[in-house]
Amino acid sequence: MARGRPFKCPYDGCGSTDTVSKGKRVTKNMGVRVIRYCKKCKRKFTPRNQKPVEQEPVEE
């Protein structure tokens, strides 16, 4: 069960909370960031307020 406020679409005129997880992005400064997909306006966005996500170790 999800707790807290749902992610909100940041685009003008949308603001929908009907979003799903769409993957992850790895950045140098902030580490792993979650990408969300808005079902209403059909666009992807990276939420501003995120707790750091632990990166899985890569086997070589």
C-alpha positions as protocol buffer text, in pm:
chain_id: "A"
residue {
  index: 1
  type: MET
  ca { x: 0 y: 0 z: 0 }
}
residue {
  index: 2
  type: ALA
  ca { x: 145 y: 335 z: -107 }
}
residue {
  index: 3
  type: ARG
  ca { x: 180 y: 604 z: 156 }
}
residue {
  index: 4
  type: GLY
  ca { x: 217 y: 979 z: 125 }
}
residue {
  index: 5
  type: ARG
  ca { x: 127 y: 1207 z: -160 }
}
residue {
  index: 6
  type: PRO
  ca { x: 123 y: 1067 z: -514 }
}
residue {
  index: 7
  type: PHE
  ca { x: 357 y: 1212 z: -776 }
}
residue {
  index: 8
  type: LYS
  ca { x: 201 y: 1503 z: -964 }
}
residue {
  index: 9
  type: CYS
  ca { x: 262 y: 1579 z: -1334 }
}
residue {
  index: 10
  type: PRO
  ca { x: 461 y: 1907 z: -1358 }
}
residue {
  index: 11
  type: TYR
  ca { x: 343 y: 2010 z: -1706 }
}
residue {
  index: 12
  type: ASP
  ca { x: 116 y: 2316 z: -1753 }
}
residue {
  index: 13
  type: GLY
  ca { x: -252 y: 2233 z: -1780 }
}
residue {
  index: 14
  type: CYS
  ca { x: -209 y: 1874 z: -1658 }
}
residue {
  index: 15
  type: GLY
  ca { x: -122 y: 1832 z: -1289 }
}
residue {
  index: 16
  type: SER
  ca { x: -259 y: 1477 z: -1292 }
}
residue {
  index: 17
  type: THR
  ca { x: -166 y: 1223 z: -1025 }
}
residue {
  index: 18
  type: ASP
  ca { x: -246 y: 930 z: -1258 }
}
residue {
  index: 19
  type: THR
  ca { x: 119 y: 828 z: -1311 }
}
residue {
  index: 20
  type: VAL
  ca { x: 315 y: 504 z: -1333 }
}
residue {
  index: 21
  type: SER
  ca { x: 682 y: 415 z: -1296 }
}
residue {
  index: 22
  type: LYS
  ca { x: 863 y: 417 z: -1631 }
}
residue {
  index: 23
  type: GLY
  ca { x: 1218 y: 321 z: -1535 }
}
residue {
  index: 24
  type: LYS
  ca { x: 1532 y: 474 z: -1389 }
}
residue {
  index: 25
  type: ARG
  ca { x: 1799 y: 719 z: -1497 }
}
residue {
  index: 26
  type: VAL
  ca { x: 2154 y: 724 z: -1361 }
}
residue {
  index: 27
  type: THR
  ca { x: 2312 y: 1067 z: -1306 }
}
residue {
  index: 28
  type: LYS
  ca { x: 2662 y: 1155 z: -1189 }
}
residue {
  index: 29
  type: ASN
  ca { x: 2559 y: 1398 z: -913 }
}
residue {
  index: 30
  type: MET
  ca { x: 2230 y: 1255 z: -783 }
}
residue {
  index: 31
  type: GLY
  ca { x: 2272 y: 883 z: -854 }
}
residue {
  index: 32
  type: VAL
  ca { x: 1970 y: 679 z: -959 }
}
residue {
  index: 33
  type: ARG
  ca { x: 1654 y: 881 z: -1032 }
}
residue {
  index: 34
  type: VAL
  ca { x: 1307 y: 740 z: -1096 }
}
residue {
  index: 35
  type: ILE
  ca { x: 1125 y: 834 z: -1419 }
}
residue {
  index: 36
  type: ARG
  ca { x: 744 y: 863 z: -1408 }
}
residue {
  index: 37
  type: TYR
  ca { x: 491 y: 850 z: -1695 }
}
residue {
  index: 38
  type: CYS
  ca { x: 170 y: 1053 z: -1692 }
}
residue {
  index: 39
  type: LYS
  ca { x: -126 y: 859 z: -1831 }
}
residue {
  index: 40
  type: LYS
  ca { x: -328 y: 1175 z: -1892 }
}
residue {
  index: 41
  type: CYS
  ca { x: -86 y: 1383 z: -2106 }
}
residue {
  index: 42
  type: LYS
  ca { x: 131 y: 1082 z: -2208 }
}
residue {
  index: 43
  type: ARG
  ca { x: 463 y: 1245 z: -2115 }
}
residue {
  index: 44
  type: LYS
  ca { x: 756 y: 1134 z: -1902 }
}
residue {
  index: 45
  type: PHE
  ca { x: 904 y: 1337 z: -1617 }
}
residue {
  index: 46
  type: THR
  ca { x: 1152 y: 1309 z: -1332 }
}
residue {
  index: 47
  type: PRO
  ca { x: 995 y: 1402 z: -995 }
}
residue {
  index: 48
  type: ARG
  ca { x: 1184 y: 1675 z: -806 }
}
residue {
  index: 49
  type: ASN
  ca { x: 1156 y: 1541 z: -450 }
}
residue {
  index: 50
  type: GLN
  ca { x: 1297 y: 1191 z: -440 }
}
residue {
  index: 51
  type: LYS
  ca { x: 1476 y: 993 z: -177 }
}
residue {
  index: 52
  type: PRO
  ca { x: 1802 y: 845 z: -307 }
}
residue {
  index: 53
  type: VAL
  ca { x: 1744 y: 504 z: -468 }
}
residue {
  index: 54
  type: GLU
  ca { x: 2003 y: 237 z: -399 }
}
residue {
  index: 55
  type: GLN
  ca { x: 2185 y: 128 z: -713 }
}
residue {
  index: 56
  type: GLU
  ca { x: 2214 y: -245 z: -775 }
}
residue {
  index: 57
  type: PRO
  ca { x: 2574 y: -373 z: -801 }
}
residue {
  index: 58
  type: VAL
  ca { x: 2684 y: -461 z: -1155 }
}
residue {
  index: 59
  type: GLU
  ca { x: 2850 y: -798 z: -1205 }
}
residue {
  index: 60
  type: GLU
  ca { x: 3139 y: -816 z: -1449 }
}
